[in-house]
Amino acid sequence: MIKKLSTEPYKGVRDFYPKDQAVQNYIFNVWKKVCERFGYEEYGASILEPTELYSSKTSDEIVSEQTYTFIDRGKRSVTLRPEMTPSVARLVAGRKRELSFPLRWYSIPNCFRYERPQRGRVREFWQLNADIFGVPGIEAEVEIIALAHALMKEFGAKNEDFEIRINDRGLVKESLMTRMSELEAEEELRKIDKGISKESGSDTLRPESSISKVIEELSKRGVQNIRYDRTLVRGFQYYTGTVFEVYDTNDKNPRSIFGGGRYNSLTEMFGEGSVPAVGFGKGDVIIRDFLETHGLMPNLRSSTSVFICPLSYEYRDSANKLADFLRSQNISCAVYYGDKKIGDQVKIANKKNIPCIIAVGKEELISGRYTLKKLSTGEEFSGTEDFIASRLISS
């Protein structure tokens, strides 16, 4: 007897049924729209990378405990990417002499980390990565944080719904190294990031710190919900200067949503010298939690605009002919195939969140006129197929 397989996905990953995929597409579309509005270009890279890409610059915890690493058939150590920043640094280093700086790049890769699944954390996730390369001044920090702020606003968030916290990891490390070695300072930074240690320097900004200038410039651009946080260092070892995180201020979801910072030396591991860079990563799971917590998830309708309902089997050809015409007008539609009555077909359209129906029967076949019904309001429009198409295009 064949063993019955489970229908559950692998632990920590998700299936995306159409309604879930619609939410995912909505999040991705907002990310793409806002990034491109700021002049960022989309790029991509393989999900597989040599393990050594992460062993020197990504946090030790991620490399040693959270990566999916295996030996391939060529006896090479390969890792499913746990993050995108080392990959984009590789891309930039690979064509450094050909690229026109500054670069404004974004990507929405899926990443893998073997960690305990919990709210906001899964083992496979998608993440928006946005980075600007080739700008050594604070203009890069200001633009990247302004982009992060604009993304939150595009989802409908108000300034009071989130807070942007900022610090300078380089200055914190420099302060710690007055009392300990560089290795000890790095270990202390990891403790600070985990909340184990609060020893991170003064509460006041040092005069030479560029953070106060970043805050000032962001304020000019309407980003008011930003503050200095001396305990913020972020866990990745490749950060060399400014770091920031966006926090949810709602009591039901008080946590970091996403963050990033400056990493000027990551391309050095490819022997190409340093390239100034600032960027951030924003995960799909946490932003979905944020939208649901704040009641910002829109009511997403089906990608199908019309459900065409034959009144009986003999009218199916006519229904298909109407569907083909509407599709030629770039209108998405589906024809019901089955033996259910019109009332049951309408219930199917409602369940699928398809906004409109058109019934096709003897009367429509003879007259060549159809009635379009909007299910949410009951509103109806009758006319030729050209008229129906025009109503759908304008709605």
FIPAZA-582323 format. One record per residue (C-alpha): residue number from 1; chain; residue in one letter; x, y, z. Coordinates in nm, 4 decimals, decimal comma. Example, Ala and Ser with C-alpha at 12.3 -4.5 7.8 and 13.67 -1.06 7.14 Angstrom:
<tordos>
 resi chain resn        x        y        z
    1     A    a   1,2300  -0,4500   0,7800
    2     A    s   1,3670  -0,1060   0,7140
</tordos>
This chain:
<tordos>
 resi chain resn        x        y        z
    1     A    m   0,0000   0,0000   0,0000
    2     A    i   0,1349   0,3417  -0,0987
    3     A    k   0,1991   0,5709   0,1966
    4     A    k  -0,0333   0,8716   0,1987
    5     A    l   0,1654   1,1939   0,1663
    6     A    s   0,0906   1,4997   0,3734
    7     A    t  -0,0652   1,8024   0,2029
    8     A    e   0,1182   2,0360   0,4427
    9     A    p   0,4168   2,2333   0,3103
   10     A    y   0,7652   2,1952   0,4526
   11     A    k   0,7847   2,3508   0,8002
   12     A    g   0,8423   2,7235   0,7909
   13     A    v   0,7472   2,7839   0,4280
   14     A    r   0,4155   2,8920   0,2819
   15     A    d   0,1779   2,7931   0,0049
   16     A    f   0,0143   3,0795  -0,1793
   17     A    y  -0,3428   3,0058  -0,2803
   18     A    p  -0,4874   3,2703  -0,5159
   19     A    k  -0,6115   3,4981  -0,2342
   20     A    d  -0,2725   3,4811  -0,0617
   21     A    q  -0,0940   3,5391  -0,3906
   22     A    a  -0,3110   3,8454  -0,4521
   23     A    v  -0,1883   3,9928  -0,1223
   24     A    q   0,1705   3,9054  -0,2111
   25     A    n   0,1325   4,0668  -0,5528
   26     A    y  -0,0153   4,3790  -0,3949
   27     A    i   0,2855   4,4133  -0,1625
   28     A    f   0,5303   4,3516  -0,4467
   29     A    n   0,3529   4,5980  -0,6762
   30     A    v   0,3721   4,8739  -0,4142
   31     A    w   0,7413   4,8009  -0,3635
   32     A    k   0,8110   4,8096  -0,7377
   33     A    k   0,6052   5,1242  -0,7997
   34     A    v   0,7680   5,3315  -0,5251
   35     A    c   1,1237   5,2138  -0,5989
   36     A    e   1,0861   5,2964  -0,9677
   37     A    r   0,9314   5,6313  -0,8757
   38     A    f   1,2641   5,7070  -0,7030
   39     A    g   1,4594   5,6003  -1,0137
   40     A    y   1,5662   5,2535  -0,8954
   41     A    e   1,6177   4,9757  -1,1520
   42     A    e   1,5303   4,6113  -1,0934
   43     A    y   1,7969   4,3402  -1,0984
   44     A    g   1,8093   3,9703  -1,0102
   45     A    a   2,0565   3,6986  -0,9082
   46     A    s   2,0633   3,3237  -0,8519
   47     A    i   1,9200   3,1797  -0,5328
   48     A    l   2,2371   2,9646  -0,5035
   49     A    e   2,5652   3,1181  -0,3933
   50     A    p   2,9047   2,9811  -0,2839
   51     A    t   2,9009   2,9453   0,0951
   52     A    e   3,2175   3,1541   0,1254
   53     A    l   3,0197   3,4583   0,0095
   54     A    y   2,8539   3,4719   0,3523
   55     A    s   3,1212   3,3305   0,5829
   56     A    s   3,3210   3,6508   0,6278
   57     A    k   3,0675   3,9339   0,6266
   58     A    t   2,7245   3,8007   0,7245
   59     A    s   2,6593   3,7523   1,0980
   60     A    d   2,8129   3,4367   1,2481
   61     A    e   2,4729   3,3292   1,3825
   62     A    i   2,3151   3,3309   1,0370
   63     A    v   2,6056   3,1483   0,8718
   64     A    s   2,6590   2,8806   1,1369
   65     A    e   2,3025   2,8213   1,2530
   66     A    q   2,0500   2,9495   0,9990
   67     A    t   2,1709   2,8784   0,6461
   68     A    y   2,0618   2,5956   0,4190
   69     A    t   2,4067   2,4748   0,3098
   70     A    f   2,4958   2,1596   0,1192
   71     A    i   2,7728   2,0044  -0,0897
   72     A    d   2,6814   1,9842  -0,4573
   73     A    r   2,7857   1,7061  -0,6965
   74     A    g   3,0999   1,8966  -0,7825
   75     A    k   3,1925   1,8835  -0,4110
   76     A    r   3,1428   2,2599  -0,3725
   77     A    s   2,9782   2,4098  -0,0643
   78     A    v   2,6625   2,5900  -0,1769
   79     A    t   2,4128   2,7971   0,0240
   80     A    l   2,0555   2,9050  -0,0453
   81     A    r   2,0853   3,2802   0,0004
   82     A    p   1,9862   3,4002   0,3487
   83     A    e   2,0031   3,7646   0,2318
   84     A    m   2,0635   3,9600  -0,0894
   85     A    t   2,3270   4,2210   0,0029
   86     A    p   2,6362   4,0016  -0,0552
   87     A    s   2,4944   3,9012  -0,3947
   88     A    v   2,4379   4,2565  -0,5083
   89     A    a   2,7881   4,3478  -0,3905
   90     A    r   2,9163   4,0623  -0,6083
   91     A    l   2,7232   4,1942  -0,9085
   92     A    v   2,8574   4,5459  -0,8621
   93     A    a   3,2159   4,4264  -0,8130
   94     A    g   3,1884   4,2022  -1,1194
   95     A    r   3,1233   4,4931  -1,3561
   96     A    k   3,2561   4,7851  -1,1554
   97     A    r   3,4461   4,9290  -1,4515
   98     A    e   3,1482   4,9092  -1,6868
   99     A    l   2,8715   5,0434  -1,4627
  100     A    s   2,7686   5,4094  -1,4497
  101     A    f   2,7592   5,5297  -1,0913
  102     A    p   2,5636   5,6164  -0,8895
  103     A    l   2,3615   5,2969  -0,9163
  104     A    r   2,0080   5,2813  -0,7854
  105     A    w   1,9051   4,9146  -0,7795
  106     A    y   1,6254   4,7106  -0,6258
  107     A    s   1,5222   4,3460  -0,6206
  108     A    i   1,2592   4,1231  -0,4579
  109     A    p   1,4398   3,7924  -0,3977
  110     A    n   1,3223   3,4962  -0,1965
  111     A    c   1,5622   3,4042   0,0848
  112     A    f   1,6017   3,1093   0,3205
  113     A    r   1,6964   3,0921   0,6873
  114     A    y   1,6677   2,7861   0,9077
  115     A    e   1,5194   2,9408   1,2209
  116     A    r   1,2296   2,8659   1,4509
  117     A    p   0,9048   2,9697   1,2777
  118     A    q   0,7111   3,2316   1,4760
  119     A    r   0,5111   3,5485   1,4162
  120     A    g   0,6977   3,7537   1,1597
  121     A    r   0,9596   3,4817   1,0954
  122     A    v   0,9459   3,1931   0,8508
  123     A    r   1,2128   2,9868   0,6771
  124     A    e   1,1434   3,1115   0,3256
  125     A    f   1,0574   3,4762   0,2742
  126     A    w   1,0641   3,7444   0,0075
  127     A    q   1,2424   4,0683   0,0718
  128     A    l   1,2643   4,4036  -0,1010
  129     A    n   1,6259   4,5111  -0,1295
  130     A    a   1,6970   4,8703  -0,2344
  131     A    d   2,0532   5,0019  -0,2573
  132     A    i   2,2381   5,3071  -0,3848
  133     A    f   2,6042   5,2640  -0,4834
  134     A    g   2,8740   5,5231  -0,5490
  135     A    v   2,7616   5,8086  -0,3208
  136     A    p   2,9986   5,8624  -0,0245
  137     A    g   2,8078   6,1565   0,1246
  138     A    i   2,4973   6,1642   0,3422
  139     A    e   2,2813   6,2228   0,0344
  140     A    a   2,2693   5,8443   0,0020
  141     A    e   2,1465   5,7914   0,3589
  142     A    v   1,8885   6,0665   0,3181
  143     A    e   1,7539   5,9213  -0,0074
  144     A    i   1,7411   5,5613   0,1147
  145     A    i   1,5596   5,6555   0,4366
  146     A    a   1,3261   5,8844   0,2398
  147     A    l   1,2514   5,5869   0,0135
  148     A    a   1,1819   5,3667   0,3177
  149     A    h   0,9469   5,6354   0,4526
  150     A    a   0,7703   5,6708   0,1159
  151     A    l   0,7113   5,2941   0,1011
  152     A    m   0,5361   5,3003   0,4373
  153     A    k   0,3227   5,5971   0,3329
  154     A    e   0,2266   5,4271   0,0049
  155     A    f   0,0786   5,1404   0,2078
  156     A    g  -0,1390   5,3962   0,3875
  157     A    a   0,0624   5,4243   0,7099
  158     A    k   0,0525   5,7516   0,9028
  159     A    n   0,3619   5,9005   1,0639
  160     A    e   0,2350   5,7988   1,4071
  161     A    d   0,2065   5,4347   1,2936
  162     A    f   0,5822   5,3870   1,2652
  163     A    e   0,9108   5,5354   1,3797
  164     A    i   1,2514   5,5440   1,2096
  165     A    r   1,5441   5,4983   1,4492
  166     A    i   1,8974   5,5849   1,3400
  167     A    n   2,2522   5,5491   1,4705
  168     A    d   2,6134   5,5273   1,3476
  169     A    r   2,7570   5,1788   1,3930
  170     A    g   3,1044   5,2993   1,3024
  171     A    l   3,1075   5,5557   1,5831
  172     A    v   2,9768   5,3009   1,8340
  173     A    k   3,2528   5,0569   1,7354
  174     A    e   3,5130   5,3355   1,7542
  175     A    s   3,3946   5,4285   2,1026
  176     A    l   3,4110   5,0663   2,2195
  177     A    m   3,7625   5,0234   2,0793
  178     A    t   3,8940   5,2869   2,3168
  179     A    r   3,8392   5,0266   2,5896
  180     A    m   3,8812   4,6922   2,4081
  181     A    s   4,0199   4,5216   2,0980
  182     A    e   3,8460   4,5235   1,7581
  183     A    l   3,7352   4,1616   1,8006
  184     A    e   3,5960   4,2391   2,1467
  185     A    a   3,4218   4,5471   2,0061
  186     A    e   3,2551   4,3368   1,7349
  187     A    e   3,1375   4,0882   1,9975
  188     A    e   2,9997   4,3754   2,2076
  189     A    l   2,8143   4,5098   1,9027
  190     A    r   2,6500   4,1699   1,8582
  191     A    k   2,5440   4,1743   2,2233
  192     A    i   2,4026   4,5243   2,1861
  193     A    d   2,2050   4,4156   1,8779
  194     A    k   2,0548   4,1254   2,0750
  195     A    g   1,9718   4,3477   2,3720
  196     A    i   2,2219   4,1695   2,5985
  197     A    s   2,4369   4,4810   2,6449
  198     A    k   2,3485   4,8498   2,6455
  199     A    e   2,7094   4,9743   2,6524
  200     A    s   2,7059   5,1777   2,3336
  201     A    g   2,8320   5,5255   2,4141
  202     A    s   2,6758   5,8584   2,4915
  203     A    d   2,3106   5,9481   2,4526
  204     A    t   2,4137   6,2713   2,2830
  205     A    l   2,5391   6,2936   1,9279
  206     A    r   2,9060   6,3718   1,8848
  207     A    p   2,9789   6,6899   1,6819
  208     A    e   3,1541   6,4949   1,4041
  209     A    s   2,8620   6,2560   1,3633
  210     A    s   2,6754   6,2935   1,0359
  211     A    i   2,3559   6,1494   1,1936
  212     A    s   2,2297   6,4895   1,3112
  213     A    k   2,2722   6,6223   0,9557
  214     A    v   2,0847   6,3234   0,8123
  215     A    i   1,7961   6,3871   1,0526
  216     A    e   1,7972   6,7563   0,9602
  217     A    e   1,7908   6,6853   0,5851
  218     A    l   1,5141   6,4274   0,6230
  219     A    s   1,3080   6,6737   0,8214
  220     A    k   1,3293   6,9144   0,5263
  221     A    r   1,1831   6,6376   0,3087
  222     A    g   0,8895   6,5788   0,5402
  223     A    v   1,0285   6,2797   0,7301
  224     A    q   0,9500   6,3855   1,0859
  225     A    n   0,9112   6,0497   1,2628
  226     A    i   1,2854   5,9820   1,2961
  227     A    r   1,5035   5,9829   1,6074
  228     A    y   1,8545   5,9013   1,7237
  229     A    d   1,8872   5,5667   1,9059
  230     A    r   2,2295   5,5024   2,0600
  231     A    t   2,1526   5,1308   2,1173
  232     A    l   2,0881   5,0578   1,7499
  233     A    v   2,3752   4,8727   1,5753
  234     A    r   2,2140   4,5961   1,3635
  235     A    g   2,3722   4,2528   1,3511
  236     A    f   2,5424   4,2391   1,0120
  237     A    q   2,9181   4,2872   1,0376
  238     A    y   2,9450   4,4562   0,6978
  239     A    y   2,7786   4,7799   0,8144
  240     A    t   3,0420   5,0541   0,8389
  241     A    g   2,8457   5,3646   0,9318
  242     A    t   2,4857   5,4781   0,9461
  243     A    v   2,2293   5,2140   1,0435
  244     A    f   1,8532   5,2554   1,0747
  245     A    e   1,5428   5,0545   1,1527
  246     A    v   1,1731   5,1190   1,1016
  247     A    y   0,9644   5,0260   1,4080
  248     A    d   0,5932   4,9592   1,4416
  249     A    t   0,4536   5,1832   1,7163
  250     A    n   0,1340   4,9798   1,7657
  251     A    d   0,1166   4,8037   2,1050
  252     A    k  -0,0104   4,4889   1,9311
  253     A    n   0,2996   4,4606   1,7097
  254     A    p   0,5853   4,6492   1,8814
  255     A    r   0,8826   4,5401   1,6756
  256     A    s   1,1286   4,6298   1,4054
  257     A    i   0,9693   4,6061   1,0598
  258     A    f   1,2850   4,6442   0,8512
  259     A    g   1,6155   4,8281   0,8383
  260     A    g   1,9459   4,8860   0,6681
  261     A    g   2,2539   5,1024   0,6628
  262     A    r   2,5829   5,1965   0,5008
  263     A    y   2,8283   4,9276   0,3916
  264     A    n   3,1261   5,0788   0,2096
  265     A    s   3,3651   4,7855   0,2144
  266     A    l   3,1605   4,4811   0,1122
  267     A    t   3,2942   4,4800  -0,2464
  268     A    e   3,6511   4,4584  -0,1147
  269     A    m   3,6197   4,0819  -0,0659
  270     A    f   3,6086   4,0502  -0,4461
  271     A    g   3,9391   4,2370  -0,4857
  272     A    e   3,7764   4,5388  -0,6485
  273     A    g   3,8243   4,7989  -0,3766
  274     A    s   3,5498   4,9693  -0,1822
  275     A    v   3,2328   5,1127  -0,3333
  276     A    p   3,0234   5,3419  -0,1104
  277     A    a   2,6806   5,1847  -0,0587
  278     A    v   2,3649   5,2329   0,1480
  279     A    g   2,0625   5,0047   0,1390
  280     A    f   1,7907   4,8186   0,3242
  281     A    g   1,5951   4,4942   0,3219
  282     A    k   1,2190   4,4772   0,3866
  283     A    g   1,0514   4,1370   0,4336
  284     A    d   0,7070   4,0421   0,3047
  285     A    v   0,5952   3,8569   0,6213
  286     A    i   0,6525   4,1461   0,8597
  287     A    i   0,5013   4,4097   0,6309
  288     A    r   0,1903   4,1923   0,5945
  289     A    d   0,1669   4,1724   0,9759
  290     A    f   0,1986   4,5512   0,9875
  291     A    l  -0,0788   4,6040   0,7318
  292     A    e  -0,3131   4,3653   0,9149
  293     A    t  -0,2349   4,5161   1,2565
  294     A    h  -0,3132   4,8670   1,1356
  295     A    g  -0,6155   4,7708   0,9231
  296     A    l  -0,4379   4,8777   0,6041
  297     A    m  -0,4917   4,5643   0,3973
  298     A    p  -0,7082   4,6603   0,0968
  299     A    n  -1,0012   4,4531  -0,0265
  300     A    l  -0,8343   4,2933  -0,3251
  301     A    r  -1,0657   4,1852  -0,6027
  302     A    s  -0,9939   3,9007  -0,8412
  303     A    s  -0,7683   3,9574  -1,1404
  304     A    t  -1,0653   3,8295  -1,3452
  305     A    s  -1,2992   4,1164  -1,4352
  306     A    v  -1,5990   3,9208  -1,5646
  307     A    f  -1,7549   3,5795  -1,5040
  308     A    i  -1,9586   3,4715  -1,8080
  309     A    c  -2,2493   3,2450  -1,7156
  310     A    p  -2,4079   3,0242  -1,9870
  311     A    l  -2,7724   2,9551  -1,8982
  312     A    s  -2,7305   2,6010  -2,0311
  313     A    y  -2,4759   2,3864  -2,2141
  314     A    e  -2,6100   2,4846  -2,5591
  315     A    y  -2,5009   2,8471  -2,5013
  316     A    r  -2,1405   2,7644  -2,4094
  317     A    d  -2,0074   2,8351  -2,7605
  318     A    s  -2,1742   3,1764  -2,7555
  319     A    a  -2,0264   3,2419  -2,4098
  320     A    n  -1,6803   3,1478  -2,5356
  321     A    k  -1,7207   3,3731  -2,8389
  322     A    l  -1,8107   3,6679  -2,6137
  323     A    a  -1,5157   3,5865  -2,3853
  324     A    d  -1,2740   3,5819  -2,6788
  325     A    f  -1,3995   3,9228  -2,7931
  326     A    l  -1,3581   4,0735  -2,4466
  327     A    r  -1,0095   3,9263  -2,4174
  328     A    s  -0,9205   4,0881  -2,7505
  329     A    q  -1,0033   4,4159  -2,5760
  330     A    n  -0,7618   4,3299  -2,2889
  331     A    i  -1,0484   4,2461  -2,0522
  332     A    s  -0,9876   3,9409  -1,8336
  333     A    c  -1,2789   3,6988  -1,8158
  334     A    a  -1,3647   3,3397  -1,7370
  335     A    v  -1,6457   3,1188  -1,8669
  336     A    y  -1,8295   2,8833  -1,6312
  337     A    y  -1,8021   2,5186  -1,7314
  338     A    g  -2,0466   2,2930  -1,5538
  339     A    d  -2,4185   2,2276  -1,5078
  340     A    k  -2,5081   2,4628  -1,2228
  341     A    k  -2,8001   2,7042  -1,2453
  342     A    i  -2,7401   3,0780  -1,2878
  343     A    g  -2,7918   3,1471  -0,9170
  344     A    d  -2,5181   2,9025  -0,8243
  345     A    q  -2,2906   3,0488  -1,0883
  346     A    v  -2,3345   3,3920  -0,9319
  347     A    k  -2,2389   3,2453  -0,5939
  348     A    i  -1,9207   3,1078  -0,7496
  349     A    a  -1,8348   3,4517  -0,8901
  350     A    n  -1,8952   3,6082  -0,5486
  351     A    k  -1,6801   3,3497  -0,3752
  352     A    k  -1,4003   3,4138  -0,6225
  353     A    n  -1,4419   3,7902  -0,5683
  354     A    i  -1,5036   3,8481  -0,9407
  355     A    p  -1,6777   4,1868  -0,9625
  356     A    c  -1,9068   4,1358  -1,2654
  357     A    i  -2,1131   3,8697  -1,4409
  358     A    i  -2,2750   3,8396  -1,7838
  359     A    a  -2,5453   3,5782  -1,8456
  360     A    v  -2,5619   3,4244  -2,1947
  361     A    g  -2,8805   3,2539  -2,3131
  362     A    k  -3,1351   3,2452  -2,5936
  363     A    e  -3,2299   3,6138  -2,5633
  364     A    e  -2,8659   3,7281  -2,5854
  365     A    l  -2,7980   3,4932  -2,8767
  366     A    i  -3,0894   3,6360  -3,0786
  367     A    s  -3,0500   4,0061  -2,9934
  368     A    g  -2,6709   4,0286  -2,9748
  369     A    r  -2,7128   4,2390  -2,6592
  370     A    y  -2,5822   4,1503  -2,3151
  371     A    t  -2,6371   4,2666  -1,9583
  372     A    l  -2,3353   4,3376  -1,7384
  373     A    k  -2,4105   4,3184  -1,3663
  374     A    k  -2,1854   4,4528  -1,0912
  375     A    l  -2,2240   4,2132  -0,8008
  376     A    s  -2,1236   4,4584  -0,5270
  377     A    t  -2,3961   4,7122  -0,6137
  378     A    g  -2,6441   4,5231  -0,8326
  379     A    e  -2,5985   4,7917  -1,0994
  380     A    e  -2,6688   4,6709  -1,4544
  381     A    f  -2,5698   4,7898  -1,8047
  382     A    s  -2,7165   4,6453  -2,1263
  383     A    g  -2,5881   4,6754  -2,4805
  384     A    t  -2,3795   4,5250  -2,7576
  385     A    e  -2,0506   4,3535  -2,6911
  386     A    d  -1,8708   4,6784  -2,7888
  387     A    f  -2,0779   4,8724  -2,5362
  388     A    i  -2,0131   4,6146  -2,2654
  389     A    a  -1,6400   4,6270  -2,3366
  390     A    s  -1,6361   5,0065  -2,3138
  391     A    r  -1,8137   4,9943  -1,9748
  392     A    l  -1,5627   4,7426  -1,8420
  393     A    i  -1,2636   4,9390  -1,9678
  394     A    s  -1,3911   5,2608  -1,8097
  395     A    s  -1,4815   5,1023  -1,4744
</tordos>
